[in-house]
Amino acid sequence: MALKCGIVGLPNVGKSTLFNCLSSARAQSANFPFCTIEPNVGVITVPDERLIKLTEIDNPKKVVPTTIEIVDIAGLVKGASKGEGLGNQFLANIRETDAILHVLRCYDNDNVTHVDGSINPVRDKEVIDIELQLKDLETVENRIVKVQRQLKDATNKEAKKTFEVATKIKEALEQGISVRAVELTESEREISDNFFLLTDKPVMYVCNVDEASAKSGNAYVDAVREAVKNENAEILVIAASTEADIAELETYEEKQMFLEDIGLEEPGVNKLIHSAYKLLNLETYFTTGPDESRAWTFPEGIKAPKAAGIIHTDFEKGFIRAEVIKYDDYVSLGSESACREAGKIAVEGKGYVVQDGDIMHFRFNV
C-alpha cells in the first residue's frame, strides 16, 4: 500500500525545498509566492536498515523497498476556502492525501520574504487551519441538510446518529477546533470517517529552522509545540536548506561527515519518513530469498490474510497459513534453512496479528 503525504503551508515557507530533499523529482523553488502552481508528485523510498541487512544475507537478484508518494501542494492563503488565491484546486489536492505535512517557517532571514511580512509560525498555522476548517464546515453543513430530510423517517436510526455526529463536529469547527482534536467515540469516529474531512487527516508539523537550530529547535519551535499540545499530531524539526545540501552529496560517507559536523545522527528527511509511518500507525513486514528481498507496508494490527492480500488479492482469498520468522532470528541464524533447523519458523493461521519486522511466507490455494 502506497502512503500519500501532502506538503502544505503558506507560500514561501520552504515546502518546495523540503520536497526537493525528499524526492528525485525537482519542484521549482524561488523567493516569491505561488511559485508552485501544479502539484509536484515524487515517489521516494523508505530507508530501512533491516532491508539492507536482509539483502546482505540473501544476496537477492532484486531489492524492492517500500515507498511513499509526496505531493508538493501550492501555498494556501487567507480566503482559500472561498477560492481566493489558488484555493479550491489545492484543497482538492489535500483531500486526496493520507496525511498532511504542514511546513511552518521557524527561522529569521531578511533575504527570504514572508507573505505576511513577519515570522510567526503559530499565526501561519492558524491561517491554514481556518481555511481547512471553513471547508470542512461547508462539507458538514451540506451533510446536515441532506440527513435532515432522512430524519422525517423516525425509524431511520442511522440518519439520527449521522445527524448527531455532524452537529457535534459542526459546533467544534465553529469554535476553531479541528476535527482531529474532537473527542469522538469509536462508533462516532466510524461515522465521521465517511465525511472525508480535511482537518480529520493526521498531521505532522514540520518546523523549518536554520542550521543552528536543527538539533534542538528554537523559540519559534517552542511556540508551535505549545500551540499544538492538544492535537494528536507529530512535530518534526528540520533545516530544509541544510537537508538540500546533504541531498546534493554523492556518497554515504560524505553525508555522514556532513551530519557529524552539524551534530546530527541521520538526515532529517529520514526522520520525517519514519515519523509519517508512526503518524499513520503503519509498520513493515518482509519477504526475502535469492530472487527478491522486499519490504511491505501494512496498518498496525492487521491479521495475516489481510497482510497477504497486500501482495496479491489471491493470497488473501486462498489463504491457508503463514510461515513467520522474526527478524532478529533470521539475522542471527543467517538463513531460512538455519531458522527451520532451529525451530524458529512459526506456522500461523488466520487469526495471527502481523508484527513489525516479521519475515513472512504465505501458503495459499485458489
Wavefront OBJ file of the C-alpha trace (Angstrom):
o trace
v 0.000 0.000 0.000
v 1.419 3.355 -1.035
v 1.328 6.163 1.507
v 0.487 9.587 0.094
v 1.530 12.692 2.042
v 0.723 16.254 1.026
v 3.134 19.074 1.879
v 1.152 22.214 2.746
v 1.831 25.636 4.214
v 1.768 29.321 3.408
v 3.702 30.485 0.348
v 7.466 30.753 0.765
v 7.940 28.714 3.960
v 10.175 26.018 2.437
v 7.699 23.453 1.066
v 9.352 23.028 -2.324
v 12.826 22.961 -0.778
v 11.674 20.150 1.510
v 10.065 18.351 -1.418
v 13.324 18.553 -3.368
v 15.138 16.969 -0.429
v 12.641 14.139 -0.310
v 12.197 13.374 -3.956
v 14.259 12.966 -7.068
v 11.509 14.977 -8.800
v 12.551 18.621 -8.594
v 9.993 21.269 -7.718
v 10.739 24.838 -8.697
v 11.972 26.829 -5.709
v 12.008 30.615 -5.750
v 11.659 33.614 -3.479
v 8.095 34.620 -4.344
v 4.565 33.386 -3.536
v 2.736 30.919 -5.785
v 5.952 29.562 -7.219
v 4.270 26.143 -7.144
v 1.062 26.057 -9.198
v 0.555 22.458 -10.289
v 1.179 19.936 -7.508
v 4.518 18.182 -7.917
v 4.495 14.474 -7.138
v 7.508 12.387 -6.193
v 7.879 8.778 -5.121
v 10.582 8.178 -2.513
v 11.943 5.001 -0.997
v 11.614 4.427 2.730
v 15.025 3.979 4.403
v 15.105 0.720 6.372
v 18.338 -0.782 7.660
v 16.572 -4.122 8.131
v 16.034 -4.486 4.380
v 19.693 -3.679 3.788
v 20.691 -6.407 6.239
v 18.402 -8.955 4.578
v 19.933 -8.217 1.176
v 23.400 -8.765 2.640
v 22.290 -12.192 3.884
v 20.350 -13.397 0.818
v 22.122 -11.503 -1.980
v 18.869 -11.402 -3.996
v 18.562 -10.620 -7.694
v 16.126 -7.818 -6.873
v 15.575 -5.470 -3.920
v 12.272 -3.589 -3.537
v 11.918 -1.095 -0.683
v 8.542 0.301 0.278
v 7.695 3.791 -0.956
v 5.894 6.999 -0.031
v 4.279 9.354 -2.515
v 4.925 13.015 -1.692
v 2.764 15.777 -3.148
v 4.038 19.353 -3.050
v 0.827 21.394 -2.845
v 0.900 25.110 -3.608
v 0.835 27.592 -0.745
v -2.594 28.399 0.682
v -3.624 31.937 1.608
v -6.452 33.551 3.545
v -9.686 33.033 1.663
v -8.592 29.766 0.043
v -11.788 28.053 1.205
v -13.715 30.630 -0.840
v -11.476 30.266 -3.867
v -9.005 33.074 -3.078
v -5.506 32.732 -4.470
v -5.376 29.252 -5.954
v -7.513 27.796 -3.180
v -10.140 25.364 -4.400
v -7.806 23.343 -6.586
v -5.345 22.779 -3.772
v -7.943 21.992 -1.152
v -8.944 19.207 -3.537
v -5.307 18.080 -3.699
v -5.177 17.886 0.108
v -8.349 15.796 0.175
v -6.605 13.100 -1.887
v -3.756 12.602 0.604
v -3.463 10.201 3.558
v -1.585 12.648 5.794
v -0.629 16.308 5.877
v 2.929 17.575 6.310
v 2.336 21.158 7.445
v 5.533 23.183 6.957
v 5.987 26.162 9.280
v 8.737 28.730 8.905
v 10.677 28.892 12.169
v 13.735 30.933 11.209
v 14.686 34.563 10.575
v 16.176 35.585 7.239
v 15.632 39.074 5.800
v 16.607 37.789 2.349
v 13.598 35.437 2.201
v 10.301 37.304 2.194
v 7.255 36.161 4.153
v 3.805 36.561 2.650
v 2.586 38.318 5.843
v 5.718 40.376 6.381
v 6.847 38.829 9.688
v 7.792 35.461 11.194
v 5.088 33.884 13.345
v 4.624 30.132 12.811
v 1.631 29.885 15.171
v -0.197 32.572 13.199
v 0.745 30.810 9.956
v -0.602 27.522 11.323
v -3.886 29.185 12.262
v -4.279 30.684 8.776
v -4.106 27.211 7.212
v -6.252 25.685 9.974
v -9.011 28.258 9.484
v -9.158 27.675 5.736
v -9.353 23.906 6.155
v -11.906 24.253 8.969
v -14.085 26.524 6.840
v -14.039 23.996 4.016
v -14.916 21.218 6.473
v -17.708 23.342 7.922
v -19.155 23.691 4.428
v -18.952 19.907 3.963
v -20.596 19.148 7.317
v -23.369 21.700 6.818
v -24.193 20.125 3.464
v -24.288 16.698 5.114
v -26.639 18.002 7.838
v -29.017 19.419 5.236
v -29.031 16.107 3.422
v -29.561 13.962 6.516
v -32.310 16.220 7.901
v -34.546 15.029 5.078
v -33.991 11.449 6.216
v -34.922 12.309 9.817
v -38.560 12.536 8.769
v -38.477 8.742 8.932
v -38.424 8.128 12.710
v -37.202 4.550 12.205
v -34.021 5.676 10.448
v -31.575 5.279 13.355
v -28.527 5.637 11.106
v -29.659 9.079 9.962
v -30.183 10.146 13.581
v -26.652 9.080 14.552
v -25.160 10.771 11.493
v -27.022 13.985 12.330
v -25.759 13.916 15.932
v -22.131 13.374 14.895
v -22.288 16.003 12.146
v -23.814 18.524 14.576
v -21.114 17.781 17.170
v -18.380 18.346 14.592
v -20.066 21.493 13.259
v -20.098 23.024 16.736
v -16.390 22.235 17.192
v -15.445 23.698 13.809
v -17.366 26.873 14.610
v -15.150 27.210 17.693
v -11.995 26.852 15.593
v -11.316 23.245 16.649
v -10.031 20.844 14.001
v -11.849 17.517 13.728
v -8.770 15.505 14.765
v -8.943 17.250 18.161
v -12.656 16.486 18.720
v -13.348 13.733 21.253
v -15.373 11.070 19.454
v -16.311 7.547 20.454
v -15.271 4.667 18.222
v -18.753 4.459 16.681
v -18.841 8.236 16.172
v -15.404 8.078 14.543
v -16.664 5.454 12.090
v -19.408 7.851 11.038
v -17.124 10.904 10.803
v -14.639 8.986 8.646
v -17.308 8.892 5.942
v -17.326 12.708 5.833
v -13.715 12.733 4.490
v -12.872 15.949 6.318
v -9.627 17.807 5.756
v -8.934 18.616 9.418
v -9.505 14.968 10.356
v -6.409 13.892 8.447
v -3.317 13.031 10.507
v -0.929 15.978 10.547
v 2.769 16.433 11.139
v 4.020 19.942 11.799
v 7.400 20.332 10.125
v 9.249 23.218 11.751
v 11.663 24.545 9.138
v 14.599 26.042 11.072
v 18.084 27.352 10.350
v 21.088 25.039 10.630
v 21.993 26.221 14.136
v 18.562 25.150 15.415
v 18.376 21.792 13.598
v 19.280 19.712 16.638
v 17.252 21.245 19.464
v 14.903 23.794 17.888
v 14.367 27.404 18.952
v 11.784 29.770 20.452
v 9.600 29.542 17.332
v 9.512 25.745 17.644
v 8.662 26.001 21.350
v 5.707 28.217 20.462
v 4.475 25.648 17.933
v 4.762 22.828 20.490
v 2.644 24.814 22.924
v 0.052 25.655 20.266
v -0.482 22.026 19.157
v -0.182 20.252 22.519
v -3.864 19.271 22.485
v -3.749 17.886 18.945
v -2.935 14.330 18.036
v -0.032 15.483 15.885
v 3.653 14.847 15.292
v 6.232 17.657 15.406
v 9.486 17.432 13.490
v 12.319 19.966 13.481
v 14.212 20.099 10.197
v 16.522 22.554 8.425
v 15.282 22.227 4.856
v 18.111 24.263 3.292
v 20.689 22.123 5.122
v 18.876 18.950 4.045
v 19.106 20.222 0.468
v 22.886 20.493 0.865
v 23.046 16.946 2.248
v 20.949 15.626 -0.638
v 23.447 17.032 -3.128
v 26.327 14.985 -1.676
v 27.081 11.880 -3.695
v 28.387 9.300 -1.234
v 27.122 7.925 2.079
v 30.489 8.765 3.690
v 30.249 12.415 2.618
v 26.744 12.681 4.020
v 27.803 11.142 7.337
v 30.733 13.545 7.666
v 28.410 16.485 6.991
v 25.925 15.226 9.604
v 28.683 14.762 12.201
v 29.915 18.304 11.588
v 26.493 19.744 12.450
v 25.827 17.322 15.310
v 23.122 15.122 13.719
v 22.961 11.326 13.578
v 20.831 10.959 10.446
v 19.265 13.189 7.787
v 16.098 14.940 8.884
v 14.242 13.585 5.855
v 14.769 10.044 7.196
v 13.192 11.101 10.487
v 10.332 12.673 8.578
v 9.563 9.434 6.719
v 9.692 7.347 9.907
v 7.506 9.905 11.691
v 4.976 9.730 8.841
v 4.744 5.975 9.372
v 4.235 6.467 13.091
v 1.598 9.112 12.414
v -0.464 6.687 10.316
v 0.191 3.647 12.524
v 1.988 1.850 9.706
v 4.513 -0.978 10.018
v 6.627 -3.139 7.719
v 6.936 -6.855 7.067
v 9.399 -8.511 4.689
v 9.608 -11.249 2.113
v 13.116 -12.374 1.258
v 15.059 -15.011 -0.632
v 17.522 -15.471 -3.515
v 15.137 -13.940 -6.063
v 13.893 -10.893 -4.164
v 14.063 -9.078 -0.833
v 11.099 -6.762 -0.398
v 9.501 -4.514 2.225
v 5.703 -4.328 2.529
v 3.776 -1.621 4.389
v 0.746 -2.608 6.453
v -1.578 -0.976 9.016
v -0.742 -1.797 12.630
v -2.921 -4.633 13.981
v -3.657 -6.303 10.640
v -4.139 -10.082 10.528
v -2.224 -12.493 8.303
v -4.796 -12.913 5.480
v -5.111 -9.136 5.022
v -1.318 -8.817 5.044
v -1.136 -11.498 2.365
v -3.676 -9.561 0.313
v -1.266 -6.607 0.148
v 0.934 -8.750 -2.087
v -1.976 -10.069 -4.180
v -5.707 -10.419 -3.626
v -5.469 -14.142 -4.468
v -3.177 -14.590 -1.444
v -5.955 -13.348 0.821
v -8.776 -15.218 -0.900
v -6.984 -18.554 -0.778
v -5.031 -18.027 2.453
v -4.054 -21.291 4.172
v -1.330 -20.294 6.594
v 1.669 -18.006 7.099
v 5.189 -19.102 7.938
v 6.741 -16.405 10.108
v 10.343 -15.775 11.087
v 11.275 -12.998 13.479
v 13.781 -10.567 12.014
v 16.282 -10.950 14.853
v 16.237 -14.749 14.463
v 16.799 -14.502 10.708
v 19.762 -12.161 11.147
v 21.376 -14.128 13.984
v 20.984 -17.512 12.275
v 21.745 -16.246 8.777
v 19.255 -18.088 6.557
v 15.760 -19.521 6.264
v 17.092 -23.066 6.358
v 19.004 -22.380 9.560
v 15.858 -20.912 11.126
v 13.926 -24.019 10.098
v 16.510 -26.328 11.633
v 16.473 -24.291 14.853
v 12.673 -24.397 15.043
v 12.401 -20.637 14.598
v 9.727 -20.705 11.894
v 6.234 -20.329 13.344
v 3.213 -21.596 11.428
v 0.378 -19.115 11.937
v -3.289 -19.174 10.944
v -5.903 -16.586 10.010
v -6.002 -15.054 13.476
v -2.305 -14.126 13.615
v -1.652 -10.390 14.054
v 1.364 -9.448 11.939
v 4.211 -7.728 13.797
v 6.614 -5.061 12.584
v 9.712 -6.724 11.135
v 8.141 -10.148 10.543
v 9.578 -12.135 7.648
v 6.586 -13.789 6.004
v 5.958 -16.657 3.607
v 2.310 -17.208 2.700
v 0.740 -20.501 1.697
v -2.459 -20.171 -0.334
v -4.698 -22.037 -2.755
v -7.118 -20.538 -5.289
l 1 2 3 4 5 6 7 8 9 10 11 12 13 14 15 16 17 18 19 20 21 22 23 24 25 26 27 28 29 30 31 32 33 34 35 36 37 38 39 40 41 42 43 44 45 46 47 48 49 50 51 52 53 54 55 56 57 58 59 60 61 62 63 64 65 66 67 68 69 70 71 72 73 74 75 76 77 78 79 80 81 82 83 84 85 86 87 88 89 90 91 92 93 94 95 96 97 98 99 100 101 102 103 104 105 106 107 108 109 110 111 112 113 114 115 116 117 118 119 120 121 122 123 124 125 126 127 128 129 130 131 132 133 134 135 136 137 138 139 140 141 142 143 144 145 146 147 148 149 150 151 152 153 154 155 156 157 158 159 160 161 162 163 164 165 166 167 168 169 170 171 172 173 174 175 176 177 178 179 180 181 182 183 184 185 186 187 188 189 190 191 192 193 194 195 196 197 198 199 200 201 202 203 204 205 206 207 208 209 210 211 212 213 214 215 216 217 218 219 220 221 222 223 224 225 226 227 228 229 230 231 232 233 234 235 236 237 238 239 240 241 242 243 244 245 246 247 248 249 250 251 252 253 254 255 256 257 258 259 260 261 262 263 264 265 266 267 268 269 270 271 272 273 274 275 276 277 278 279 280 281 282 283 284 285 286 287 288 289 290 291 292 293 294 295 296 297 298 299 300 301 302 303 304 305 306 307 308 309 310 311 312 313 314 315 316 317 318 319 320 321 322 323 324 325 326 327 328 329 330 331 332 333 334 335 336 337 338 339 340 341 342 343 344 345 346 347 348 349 350 351 352 353 354 355 356 357 358 359 360 361 362 363 364 365 366
